[in-house]
């Protein structure tokens, strides 16, 4: 499955209305927009981490518990993810 398909399925499971704009906005928010049509199995560990964070953010949860959310990420990606989380 691609990154887009993973996000799409998760949105549907959570009862969210799925649009390409929402998918692209979420992809951009976590730094996955340039990999949105890649197969997840071909992603690096850092991009897989970004995908897991993106999936966790679907539905704007009130409480989100993350264990080492920036492991396997480079410095610029770590800073971006911390901004998204906070």
PDB file of N, CA, C and O in Angstrom:
ATOM      1  N   UNK A   1       0.828  -1.181   0.000  1.00  0.00           N
ATOM      2  CA  UNK A   1       0.000   0.000   0.000  1.00  0.00           C
ATOM      3  C   UNK A   1       0.880   1.255   0.000  1.00  0.00           C
ATOM      4  O   UNK A   1       1.990   1.250   0.533  1.00  0.00           O
ATOM      5  N   UNK A   2       0.373   2.308  -0.596  1.00  0.00           N
ATOM      6  CA  UNK A   2       1.106   3.570  -0.625  1.00  0.00           C
ATOM      7  C   UNK A   2       0.807   4.386   0.634  1.00  0.00           C
ATOM      8  O   UNK A   2      -0.088   4.058   1.413  1.00  0.00           O
ATOM      9  N   UNK A   3       1.570   5.440   0.804  1.00  0.00           N
ATOM     10  CA  UNK A   3       1.340   6.356   1.926  1.00  0.00           C
ATOM     11  C   UNK A   3      -0.080   6.912   1.832  1.00  0.00           C
ATOM     12  O   UNK A   3      -0.796   6.955   2.832  1.00  0.00           O
ATOM     13  N   UNK A   4      -0.486   7.333   0.645  1.00  0.00           N
ATOM     14  CA  UNK A   4      -1.828   7.882   0.442  1.00  0.00           C
ATOM     15  C   UNK A   4      -2.902   6.866   0.840  1.00  0.00           C
ATOM     16  O   UNK A   4      -3.890   7.222   1.481  1.00  0.00           O
ATOM     17  N   UNK A   5      -2.706   5.614   0.462  1.00  0.00           N
ATOM     18  CA  UNK A   5      -3.690   4.578   0.787  1.00  0.00           C
ATOM     19  C   UNK A   5      -3.773   4.337   2.291  1.00  0.00           C
ATOM     20  O   UNK A   5      -4.864   4.148   2.829  1.00  0.00           O
ATOM     21  N   UNK A   6      -2.628   4.342   2.973  1.00  0.00           N
ATOM     22  CA  UNK A   6      -2.633   4.168   4.428  1.00  0.00           C
ATOM     23  C   UNK A   6      -3.408   5.297   5.105  1.00  0.00           C
ATOM     24  O   UNK A   6      -4.236   5.051   5.983  1.00  0.00           O
ATOM     25  N   UNK A   7      -3.137   6.525   4.695  1.00  0.00           N
ATOM     26  CA  UNK A   7      -3.833   7.664   5.279  1.00  0.00           C
ATOM     27  C   UNK A   7      -5.322   7.608   4.958  1.00  0.00           C
ATOM     28  O   UNK A   7      -6.160   7.893   5.812  1.00  0.00           O
ATOM     29  N   UNK A   8      -5.643   7.238   3.723  1.00  0.00           N
ATOM     30  CA  UNK A   8      -7.036   7.136   3.272  1.00  0.00           C
ATOM     31  C   UNK A   8      -7.805   6.106   4.101  1.00  0.00           C
ATOM     32  O   UNK A   8      -8.898   6.397   4.587  1.00  0.00           O
ATOM     33  N   UNK A   9      -7.252   4.924   4.264  1.00  0.00           N
ATOM     34  CA  UNK A   9      -7.910   3.855   5.019  1.00  0.00           C
ATOM     35  C   UNK A   9      -8.110   4.272   6.475  1.00  0.00           C
ATOM     36  O   UNK A   9      -9.175   4.045   7.048  1.00  0.00           O
ATOM     37  N   UNK A  10      -7.093   4.876   7.065  1.00  0.00           N
ATOM     38  CA  UNK A  10      -7.199   5.296   8.460  1.00  0.00           C
ATOM     39  C   UNK A  10      -8.281   6.348   8.627  1.00  0.00           C
ATOM     40  O   UNK A  10      -9.057   6.298   9.580  1.00  0.00           O
ATOM     41  N   UNK A  11      -8.335   7.303   7.699  1.00  0.00           N
ATOM     42  CA  UNK A  11      -9.385   8.327   7.769  1.00  0.00           C
ATOM     43  C   UNK A  11     -10.772   7.694   7.688  1.00  0.00           C
ATOM     44  O   UNK A  11     -11.676   8.058   8.440  1.00  0.00           O
ATOM     45  N   UNK A  12     -10.925   6.752   6.776  1.00  0.00           N
ATOM     46  CA  UNK A  12     -12.228   6.081   6.639  1.00  0.00           C
ATOM     47  C   UNK A  12     -12.589   5.310   7.902  1.00  0.00           C
ATOM     48  O   UNK A  12     -13.740   5.338   8.337  1.00  0.00           O
ATOM     49  N   UNK A  13     -11.616   4.622   8.495  1.00  0.00           N
ATOM     50  CA  UNK A  13     -11.877   3.859   9.721  1.00  0.00           C
ATOM     51  C   UNK A  13     -12.289   4.764  10.879  1.00  0.00           C
ATOM     52  O   UNK A  13     -13.060   4.358  11.748  1.00  0.00           O
ATOM     53  N   UNK A  14     -11.776   5.980  10.886  1.00  0.00           N
ATOM     54  CA  UNK A  14     -12.105   6.919  11.950  1.00  0.00           C
ATOM     55  C   UNK A  14     -13.322   7.779  11.611  1.00  0.00           C
ATOM     56  O   UNK A  14     -13.671   8.694  12.358  1.00  0.00           O
ATOM     57  N   UNK A  15     -13.961   7.481  10.486  1.00  0.00           N
ATOM     58  CA  UNK A  15     -15.174   8.200  10.118  1.00  0.00           C
ATOM     59  C   UNK A  15     -14.941   9.581   9.548  1.00  0.00           C
ATOM     60  O   UNK A  15     -15.871  10.385   9.485  1.00  0.00           O
ATOM     61  N   UNK A  16     -13.714   9.876   9.128  1.00  0.00           N
ATOM     62  CA  UNK A  16     -13.389  11.171   8.530  1.00  0.00           C
ATOM     63  C   UNK A  16     -13.787  11.166   7.058  1.00  0.00           C
ATOM     64  O   UNK A  16     -13.708  10.139   6.384  1.00  0.00           O
ATOM     65  N   UNK A  17     -14.210  12.311   6.577  1.00  0.00           N
ATOM     66  CA  UNK A  17     -14.484  12.470   5.146  1.00  0.00           C
ATOM     67  C   UNK A  17     -13.136  12.596   4.443  1.00  0.00           C
ATOM     68  O   UNK A  17     -12.332  13.460   4.795  1.00  0.00           O
ATOM     69  N   UNK A  18     -12.885  11.746   3.458  1.00  0.00           N
ATOM     70  CA  UNK A  18     -11.597  11.713   2.783  1.00  0.00           C
ATOM     71  C   UNK A  18     -11.652  12.547   1.512  1.00  0.00           C
ATOM     72  O   UNK A  18     -12.501  12.327   0.648  1.00  0.00           O
ATOM     73  N   UNK A  19     -10.739  13.505   1.406  1.00  0.00           N
ATOM     74  CA  UNK A  19     -10.584  14.285   0.180  1.00  0.00           C
ATOM     75  C   UNK A  19      -9.093  14.335  -0.149  1.00  0.00           C
ATOM     76  O   UNK A  19      -8.247  14.166   0.729  1.00  0.00           O
ATOM     77  N   UNK A  20      -8.790  14.566  -1.402  1.00  0.00           N
ATOM     78  CA  UNK A  20      -7.381  14.645  -1.779  1.00  0.00           C
ATOM     79  C   UNK A  20      -6.719  15.843  -1.114  1.00  0.00           C
ATOM     80  O   UNK A  20      -5.523  15.805  -0.821  1.00  0.00           O
ATOM     81  N   UNK A  21      -7.481  16.907  -0.871  1.00  0.00           N
ATOM     82  CA  UNK A  21      -6.924  18.076  -0.191  1.00  0.00           C
ATOM     83  C   UNK A  21      -6.515  17.744   1.238  1.00  0.00           C
ATOM     84  O   UNK A  21      -5.451  18.157   1.698  1.00  0.00           O
ATOM     85  N   UNK A  22      -7.370  16.991   1.943  1.00  0.00           N
ATOM     86  CA  UNK A  22      -7.047  16.583   3.316  1.00  0.00           C
ATOM     87  C   UNK A  22      -5.808  15.705   3.345  1.00  0.00           C
ATOM     88  O   UNK A  22      -4.938  15.875   4.200  1.00  0.00           O
ATOM     89  N   UNK A  23      -5.729  14.760   2.402  1.00  0.00           N
ATOM     90  CA  UNK A  23      -4.587  13.855   2.362  1.00  0.00           C
ATOM     91  C   UNK A  23      -3.304  14.625   2.092  1.00  0.00           C
ATOM     92  O   UNK A  23      -2.281  14.383   2.733  1.00  0.00           O
ATOM     93  N   UNK A  24      -3.359  15.552   1.145  1.00  0.00           N
ATOM     94  CA  UNK A  24      -2.166  16.325   0.819  1.00  0.00           C
ATOM     95  C   UNK A  24      -1.783  17.277   1.943  1.00  0.00           C
ATOM     96  O   UNK A  24      -0.596  17.489   2.190  1.00  0.00           O
ATOM     97  N   UNK A  25      -2.761  17.852   2.626  1.00  0.00           N
ATOM     98  CA  UNK A  25      -2.485  18.742   3.754  1.00  0.00           C
ATOM     99  C   UNK A  25      -1.786  17.975   4.875  1.00  0.00           C
ATOM    100  O   UNK A  25      -0.805  18.450   5.448  1.00  0.00           O
ATOM    101  N   UNK A  26      -2.304  16.780   5.182  1.00  0.00           N
ATOM    102  CA  UNK A  26      -1.685  15.956   6.217  1.00  0.00           C
ATOM    103  C   UNK A  26      -0.288  15.514   5.785  1.00  0.00           C
ATOM    104  O   UNK A  26       0.647  15.530   6.585  1.00  0.00           O
ATOM    105  N   UNK A  27      -0.149  15.120   4.521  1.00  0.00           N
ATOM    106  CA  UNK A  27       1.163  14.731   4.010  1.00  0.00           C
ATOM    107  C   UNK A  27       2.170  15.855   4.112  1.00  0.00           C
ATOM    108  O   UNK A  27       3.325  15.634   4.477  1.00  0.00           O
ATOM    109  N   UNK A  28       1.736  17.057   3.790  1.00  0.00           N
ATOM    110  CA  UNK A  28       2.621  18.227   3.890  1.00  0.00           C
ATOM    111  C   UNK A  28       2.947  18.522   5.341  1.00  0.00           C
ATOM    112  O   UNK A  28       4.085  18.860   5.671  1.00  0.00           O
ATOM    113  N   UNK A  29       1.959  18.398   6.205  1.00  0.00           N
ATOM    114  CA  UNK A  29       2.126  18.713   7.632  1.00  0.00           C
ATOM    115  C   UNK A  29       3.221  17.876   8.285  1.00  0.00           C
ATOM    116  O   UNK A  29       3.957  18.378   9.134  1.00  0.00           O
ATOM    117  N   UNK A  30       3.336  16.601   7.896  1.00  0.00           N
ATOM    118  CA  UNK A  30       4.346  15.726   8.508  1.00  0.00           C
ATOM    119  C   UNK A  30       5.534  15.452   7.587  1.00  0.00           C
ATOM    120  O   UNK A  30       6.372  14.605   7.896  1.00  0.00           O
ATOM    121  N   UNK A  31       5.613  16.152   6.471  1.00  0.00           N
ATOM    122  CA  UNK A  31       6.775  16.012   5.592  1.00  0.00           C
ATOM    123  C   UNK A  31       6.742  14.799   4.689  1.00  0.00           C
ATOM    124  O   UNK A  31       7.792  14.259   4.341  1.00  0.00           O
ATOM    125  N   UNK A  32       5.558  14.361   4.305  1.00  0.00           N
ATOM    126  CA  UNK A  32       5.427  13.186   3.440  1.00  0.00           C
ATOM    127  C   UNK A  32       4.887  13.507   2.045  1.00  0.00           C
ATOM    128  O   UNK A  32       4.706  12.599   1.234  1.00  0.00           O
ATOM    129  N   UNK A  33       4.633  14.753   1.762  1.00  0.00           N
ATOM    130  CA  UNK A  33       3.991  15.105   0.499  1.00  0.00           C
ATOM    131  C   UNK A  33       4.789  14.619  -0.708  1.00  0.00           C
ATOM    132  O   UNK A  33       4.205  14.194  -1.704  1.00  0.00           O
ATOM    133  N   UNK A  34       6.110  14.679  -0.627  1.00  0.00           N
ATOM    134  CA  UNK A  34       6.933  14.226  -1.753  1.00  0.00           C
ATOM    135  C   UNK A  34       7.014  12.697  -1.854  1.00  0.00           C
ATOM    136  O   UNK A  34       7.574  12.174  -2.818  1.00  0.00           O
ATOM    137  N   UNK A  35       6.469  11.989  -0.885  1.00  0.00           N
ATOM    138  CA  UNK A  35       6.483  10.519  -0.905  1.00  0.00           C
ATOM    139  C   UNK A  35       5.072   9.931  -0.825  1.00  0.00           C
ATOM    140  O   UNK A  35       4.920   8.741  -0.551  1.00  0.00           O
ATOM    141  N   UNK A  36       4.051  10.736  -1.057  1.00  0.00           N
ATOM    142  CA  UNK A  36       2.677  10.305  -0.817  1.00  0.00           C
ATOM    143  C   UNK A  36       2.240   9.139  -1.703  1.00  0.00           C
ATOM    144  O   UNK A  36       1.341   8.389  -1.323  1.00  0.00           O
ATOM    145  N   UNK A  37       2.848   8.972  -2.858  1.00  0.00           N
ATOM    146  CA  UNK A  37       2.473   7.868  -3.738  1.00  0.00           C
ATOM    147  C   UNK A  37       3.512   6.741  -3.752  1.00  0.00           C
ATOM    148  O   UNK A  37       3.479   5.875  -4.627  1.00  0.00           O
ATOM    149  N   UNK A  38       4.424   6.754  -2.789  1.00  0.00           N
ATOM    150  CA  UNK A  38       5.411   5.691  -2.658  1.00  0.00           C
ATOM    151  C   UNK A  38       4.807   4.522  -1.885  1.00  0.00           C
ATOM    152  O   UNK A  38       3.932   4.704  -1.038  1.00  0.00           O
ATOM    153  N   UNK A  39       5.284   3.334  -2.188  1.00  0.00           N
ATOM    154  CA  UNK A  39       4.912   2.169  -1.392  1.00  0.00           C
ATOM    155  C   UNK A  39       5.597   2.279  -0.032  1.00  0.00           C
ATOM    156  O   UNK A  39       6.782   2.601   0.048  1.00  0.00           O
ATOM    157  N   UNK A  40       4.861   2.017   1.011  1.00  0.00           N
ATOM    158  CA  UNK A  40       5.401   2.146   2.362  1.00  0.00           C
ATOM    159  C   UNK A  40       6.574   1.193   2.569  1.00  0.00           C
ATOM    160  O   UNK A  40       7.534   1.542   3.256  1.00  0.00           O
ATOM    161  N   UNK A  41       6.514   0.020   1.998  1.00  0.00           N
ATOM    162  CA  UNK A  41       7.599  -0.952   2.189  1.00  0.00           C
ATOM    163  C   UNK A  41       8.925  -0.440   1.629  1.00  0.00           C
ATOM    164  O   UNK A  41       9.985  -0.936   2.011  1.00  0.00           O
ATOM    165  N   UNK A  42       8.880   0.549   0.727  1.00  0.00           N
ATOM    166  CA  UNK A  42      10.095   1.094   0.128  1.00  0.00           C
ATOM    167  C   UNK A  42      10.582   2.368   0.827  1.00  0.00           C
ATOM    168  O   UNK A  42      11.594   2.940   0.423  1.00  0.00           O
ATOM    169  N   UNK A  43       9.892   2.809   1.845  1.00  0.00           N
ATOM    170  CA  UNK A  43      10.281   4.023   2.562  1.00  0.00           C
ATOM    171  C   UNK A  43      11.400   3.740   3.554  1.00  0.00           C
ATOM    172  O   UNK A  43      11.550   2.617   4.036  1.00  0.00           O
ATOM    173  N   UNK A  44      12.182   4.772   3.851  1.00  0.00           N
ATOM    174  CA  UNK A  44      13.210   4.654   4.891  1.00  0.00           C
ATOM    175  C   UNK A  44      12.526   4.624   6.256  1.00  0.00           C
ATOM    176  O   UNK A  44      11.332   4.900   6.372  1.00  0.00           O
ATOM    177  N   UNK A  45      13.283   4.292   7.264  1.00  0.00           N
ATOM    178  CA  UNK A  45      12.733   4.239   8.627  1.00  0.00           C
ATOM    179  C   UNK A  45      12.224   5.612   9.055  1.00  0.00           C
ATOM    180  O   UNK A  45      11.219   5.703   9.760  1.00  0.00           O
ATOM    181  N   UNK A  46      12.896   6.668   8.644  1.00  0.00           N
ATOM    182  CA  UNK A  46      12.461   8.014   8.999  1.00  0.00           C
ATOM    183  C   UNK A  46      11.116   8.373   8.387  1.00  0.00           C
ATOM    184  O   UNK A  46      10.266   8.962   9.054  1.00  0.00           O
ATOM    185  N   UNK A  47      10.918   8.021   7.122  1.00  0.00           N
ATOM    186  CA  UNK A  47       9.636   8.294   6.475  1.00  0.00           C
ATOM    187  C   UNK A  47       8.524   7.424   7.058  1.00  0.00           C
ATOM    188  O   UNK A  47       7.374   7.856   7.142  1.00  0.00           O
ATOM    189  N   UNK A  48       8.862   6.214   7.454  1.00  0.00           N
ATOM    190  CA  UNK A  48       7.861   5.368   8.108  1.00  0.00           C
ATOM    191  C   UNK A  48       7.451   5.980   9.442  1.00  0.00           C
ATOM    192  O   UNK A  48       6.284   5.903   9.826  1.00  0.00           O
ATOM    193  N   UNK A  49       8.397   6.584  10.148  1.00  0.00           N
ATOM    194  CA  UNK A  49       8.092   7.260  11.413  1.00  0.00           C
ATOM    195  C   UNK A  49       7.158   8.434  11.156  1.00  0.00           C
ATOM    196  O   UNK A  49       6.198   8.644  11.897  1.00  0.00           O
ATOM    197  N   UNK A  50       7.441   9.204  10.099  1.00  0.00           N
ATOM    198  CA  UNK A  50       6.574  10.330   9.751  1.00  0.00           C
ATOM    199  C   UNK A  50       5.163   9.851   9.430  1.00  0.00           C
ATOM    200  O   UNK A  50       4.184  10.494   9.808  1.00  0.00           O
ATOM    201  N   UNK A  51       5.061   8.727   8.737  1.00  0.00           N
ATOM    202  CA  UNK A  51       3.748   8.167   8.420  1.00  0.00           C
ATOM    203  C   UNK A  51       3.006   7.779   9.691  1.00  0.00           C
ATOM    204  O   UNK A  51       1.812   8.050   9.818  1.00  0.00           O
ATOM    205  N   UNK A  52       3.692   7.154  10.621  1.00  0.00           N
ATOM    206  CA  UNK A  52       3.018   6.752  11.863  1.00  0.00           C
ATOM    207  C   UNK A  52       2.531   7.973  12.647  1.00  0.00           C
ATOM    208  O   UNK A  52       1.470   7.927  13.270  1.00  0.00           O
ATOM    209  N   UNK A  53       3.293   9.050  12.619  1.00  0.00           N
ATOM    210  CA  UNK A  53       2.863  10.277  13.285  1.00  0.00           C
ATOM    211  C   UNK A  53       1.678  10.882  12.547  1.00  0.00           C
ATOM    212  O   UNK A  53       0.727  11.349  13.175  1.00  0.00           O
ATOM    213  N   UNK A  54       1.728  10.877  11.226  1.00  0.00           N
ATOM    214  CA  UNK A  54       0.603  11.380  10.436  1.00  0.00           C
ATOM    215  C   UNK A  54      -0.673  10.616  10.715  1.00  0.00           C
ATOM    216  O   UNK A  54      -1.742  11.209  10.858  1.00  0.00           O
ATOM    217  N   UNK A  55      -0.564   9.310  10.794  1.00  0.00           N
ATOM    218  CA  UNK A  55      -1.731   8.470  11.099  1.00  0.00           C
ATOM    219  C   UNK A  55      -2.253   8.789  12.502  1.00  0.00           C
ATOM    220  O   UNK A  55      -3.464   8.846  12.719  1.00  0.00           O
ATOM    221  N   UNK A  56      -1.341   8.996  13.447  1.00  0.00           N
ATOM    222  CA  UNK A  56      -1.752   9.302  14.824  1.00  0.00           C
ATOM    223  C   UNK A  56      -2.474  10.649  14.910  1.00  0.00           C
ATOM    224  O   UNK A  56      -3.309  10.844  15.795  1.00  0.00           O
ATOM    225  N   UNK A  57      -2.166  11.569  14.012  1.00  0.00           N
ATOM    226  CA  UNK A  57      -2.767  12.900  14.051  1.00  0.00           C
ATOM    227  C   UNK A  57      -4.132  12.978  13.371  1.00  0.00           C
ATOM    228  O   UNK A  57      -4.830  13.984  13.497  1.00  0.00           O
ATOM    229  N   UNK A  58      -4.510  11.940  12.663  1.00  0.00           N
ATOM    230  CA  UNK A  58      -5.807  11.952  11.974  1.00  0.00           C
ATOM    231  C   UNK A  58      -6.924  12.054  13.010  1.00  0.00           C
ATOM    232  O   UNK A  58      -6.945  11.323  14.001  1.00  0.00           O
ATOM    233  N   UNK A  59      -7.826  12.954  12.764  1.00  0.00           N
ATOM    234  CA  UNK A  59      -8.954  13.143  13.683  1.00  0.00           C
ATOM    235  C   UNK A  59      -8.674  14.130  14.800  1.00  0.00           C
ATOM    236  O   UNK A  59      -9.522  14.342  15.667  1.00  0.00           O
ATOM    237  N   UNK A  60      -7.488  14.739  14.791  1.00  0.00           N
ATOM    238  CA  UNK A  60      -7.111  15.707  15.826  1.00  0.00           C
ATOM    239  C   UNK A  60      -7.405  15.196  17.235  1.00  0.00           C
ATOM    240  O   UNK A  60      -8.257  15.751  17.929  1.00  0.00           O
ATOM    241  N   UNK A  61      -6.709  14.145  17.663  1.00  0.00           N
ATOM    242  CA  UNK A  61      -6.984  13.577  18.993  1.00  0.00           C
ATOM    243  C   UNK A  61      -6.696  14.578  20.103  1.00  0.00           C
ATOM    244  O   UNK A  61      -5.771  15.384  20.005  1.00  0.00           O
ATOM    245  N   UNK A  62      -7.488  14.515  21.147  1.00  0.00           N
ATOM    246  CA  UNK A  62      -7.281  15.393  22.306  1.00  0.00           C
ATOM    247  C   UNK A  62      -6.034  14.997  23.082  1.00  0.00           C
ATOM    248  O   UNK A  62      -5.351  15.852  23.646  1.00  0.00           O
ATOM    249  N   UNK A  63      -5.739  13.708  23.111  1.00  0.00           N
ATOM    250  CA  UNK A  63      -4.577  13.200  23.823  1.00  0.00           C
ATOM    251  C   UNK A  63      -3.829  12.257  22.894  1.00  0.00           C
ATOM    252  O   UNK A  63      -4.420  11.370  22.278  1.00  0.00           O
ATOM    253  N   UNK A  64      -2.534  12.460  22.803  1.00  0.00           N
ATOM    254  CA  UNK A  64      -1.707  11.630  21.922  1.00  0.00           C
ATOM    255  C   UNK A  64      -0.458  11.233  22.696  1.00  0.00           C
ATOM    256  O   UNK A  64       0.330  12.086  23.106  1.00  0.00           O
ATOM    257  N   UNK A  65      -0.290   9.945  22.889  1.00  0.00           N
ATOM    258  CA  UNK A  65       0.876   9.443  23.623  1.00  0.00           C
ATOM    259  C   UNK A  65       1.844   8.863  22.601  1.00  0.00           C
ATOM    260  O   UNK A  65       1.519   7.920  21.880  1.00  0.00           O
ATOM    261  N   UNK A  66       3.038   9.442  22.553  1.00  0.00           N
ATOM    262  CA  UNK A  66       4.054   9.021  21.593  1.00  0.00           C
ATOM    263  C   UNK A  66       5.302   8.573  22.338  1.00  0.00           C
ATOM    264  O   UNK A  66       5.711   9.204  23.312  1.00  0.00           O
ATOM    265  N   UNK A  67       5.896   7.498  21.885  1.00  0.00           N
ATOM    266  CA  UNK A  67       7.136   6.998  22.473  1.00  0.00           C
ATOM    267  C   UNK A  67       8.257   7.231  21.462  1.00  0.00           C
ATOM    268  O   UNK A  67       8.301   6.585  20.415  1.00  0.00           O
ATOM    269  N   UNK A  68       9.138   8.134  21.773  1.00  0.00           N
ATOM    270  CA  UNK A  68      10.261   8.490  20.914  1.00  0.00           C
ATOM    271  C   UNK A  68       9.791   8.832  19.490  1.00  0.00           C
ATOM    272  O   UNK A  68      10.187   8.161  18.537  1.00  0.00           O
ATOM    273  N   UNK A  69       8.969   9.846  19.340  1.00  0.00           N
ATOM    274  CA  UNK A  69       8.391  10.160  18.040  1.00  0.00           C
ATOM    275  C   UNK A  69       9.400  10.619  16.988  1.00  0.00           C
ATOM    276  O   UNK A  69       9.103  10.583  15.793  1.00  0.00           O
ATOM    277  N   UNK A  70      10.590  11.049  17.418  1.00  0.00           N
ATOM    278  CA  UNK A  70      11.543  11.538  16.427  1.00  0.00           C
ATOM    279  C   UNK A  70      12.729  10.607  16.205  1.00  0.00           C
ATOM    280  O   UNK A  70      13.720  11.010  15.596  1.00  0.00           O
ATOM    281  N   UNK A  71      12.644   9.375  16.687  1.00  0.00           N
ATOM    282  CA  UNK A  71      13.744   8.448  16.416  1.00  0.00           C
ATOM    283  C   UNK A  71      13.773   8.146  14.920  1.00  0.00           C
ATOM    284  O   UNK A  71      12.728   8.096  14.271  1.00  0.00           O
ATOM    285  N   UNK A  72      14.952   7.950  14.388  1.00  0.00           N
ATOM    286  CA  UNK A  72      15.204   7.688  12.962  1.00  0.00           C
ATOM    287  C   UNK A  72      14.966   8.898  12.064  1.00  0.00           C
ATOM    288  O   UNK A  72      14.911   8.750  10.843  1.00  0.00           O
ATOM    289  N   UNK A  73      14.824  10.088  12.641  1.00  0.00           N
ATOM    290  CA  UNK A  73      14.624  11.290  11.835  1.00  0.00           C
ATOM    291  C   UNK A  73      15.873  12.152  11.860  1.00  0.00           C
ATOM    292  O   UNK A  73      16.593  12.192  12.858  1.00  0.00           O
ATOM    293  N   UNK A  74      16.130  12.853  10.738  1.00  0.00           N
ATOM    294  CA  UNK A  74      17.244  13.794  10.712  1.00  0.00           C
ATOM    295  C   UNK A  74      16.865  15.044  11.502  1.00  0.00           C
ATOM    296  O   UNK A  74      15.716  15.201  11.915  1.00  0.00           O
ATOM    297  N   UNK A  75      17.826  15.920  11.706  1.00  0.00           N
ATOM    298  CA  UNK A  75      17.625  17.083  12.574  1.00  0.00           C
ATOM    299  C   UNK A  75      16.497  17.989  12.091  1.00  0.00           C
ATOM    300  O   UNK A  75      15.666  18.412  12.895  1.00  0.00           O
ATOM    301  N   UNK A  76      16.450  18.291  10.809  1.00  0.00           N
ATOM    302  CA  UNK A  76      15.392  19.183  10.309  1.00  0.00           C
ATOM    303  C   UNK A  76      14.016  18.532  10.426  1.00  0.00           C
ATOM    304  O   UNK A  76      13.035  19.211  10.728  1.00  0.00           O
ATOM    305  N   UNK A  77      13.936  17.229  10.191  1.00  0.00           N
ATOM    306  CA  UNK A  77      12.663  16.522  10.336  1.00  0.00           C
ATOM    307  C   UNK A  77      12.237  16.473  11.794  1.00  0.00           C
ATOM    308  O   UNK A  77      11.049  16.579  12.096  1.00  0.00           O
ATOM    309  N   UNK A  78      13.196  16.313  12.705  1.00  0.00           N
ATOM    310  CA  UNK A  78      12.881  16.310  14.141  1.00  0.00           C
ATOM    311  C   UNK A  78      12.255  17.634  14.558  1.00  0.00           C
ATOM    312  O   UNK A  78      11.252  17.668  15.271  1.00  0.00           O
ATOM    313  N   UNK A  79      12.865  18.724  14.101  1.00  0.00           N
ATOM    314  CA  UNK A  79      12.329  20.042  14.445  1.00  0.00           C
ATOM    315  C   UNK A  79      10.929  20.232  13.887  1.00  0.00           C
ATOM    316  O   UNK A  79      10.057  20.777  14.565  1.00  0.00           O
ATOM    317  N   UNK A  80      10.707  19.784  12.646  1.00  0.00           N
ATOM    318  CA  UNK A  80       9.395  19.921  12.019  1.00  0.00           C
ATOM    319  C   UNK A  80       8.340  19.107  12.789  1.00  0.00           C
ATOM    320  O   UNK A  80       7.239  19.596  13.044  1.00  0.00           O
ATOM    321  N   UNK A  81       8.681  17.877  13.153  1.00  0.00           N
ATOM    322  CA  UNK A  81       7.729  17.018  13.875  1.00  0.00           C
ATOM    323  C   UNK A  81       7.427  17.604  15.248  1.00  0.00           C
ATOM    324  O   UNK A  81       6.274  17.563  15.678  1.00  0.00           O
ATOM    325  N   UNK A  82       8.411  18.145  15.948  1.00  0.00           N
ATOM    326  CA  UNK A  82       8.154  18.741  17.255  1.00  0.00           C
ATOM    327  C   UNK A  82       7.216  19.940  17.123  1.00  0.00           C
ATOM    328  O   UNK A  82       6.370  20.164  17.989  1.00  0.00           O
ATOM    329  N   UNK A  83       7.362  20.710  16.048  1.00  0.00           N
ATOM    330  CA  UNK A  83       6.447  21.837  15.818  1.00  0.00           C
ATOM    331  C   UNK A  83       5.035  21.335  15.572  1.00  0.00           C
ATOM    332  O   UNK A  83       4.073  21.920  16.069  1.00  0.00           O
ATOM    333  N   UNK A  84       4.900  20.255  14.808  1.00  0.00           N
ATOM    334  CA  UNK A  84       3.579  19.681  14.522  1.00  0.00           C
ATOM    335  C   UNK A  84       2.938  19.160  15.809  1.00  0.00           C
ATOM    336  O   UNK A  84       1.753  19.383  16.055  1.00  0.00           O
ATOM    337  N   UNK A  85       3.718  18.477  16.614  1.00  0.00           N
ATOM    338  CA  UNK A  85       3.193  17.877  17.839  1.00  0.00           C
ATOM    339  C   UNK A  85       2.766  18.952  18.833  1.00  0.00           C
ATOM    340  O   UNK A  85       1.722  18.827  19.473  1.00  0.00           O
ATOM    341  N   UNK A  86       3.557  19.995  18.964  1.00  0.00           N
ATOM    342  CA  UNK A  86       3.215  21.028  19.935  1.00  0.00           C
ATOM    343  C   UNK A  86       2.247  21.998  19.313  1.00  0.00           C
ATOM    344  O   UNK A  86       1.827  22.954  19.966  1.00  0.00           O
TER     345      UNK A  86
END
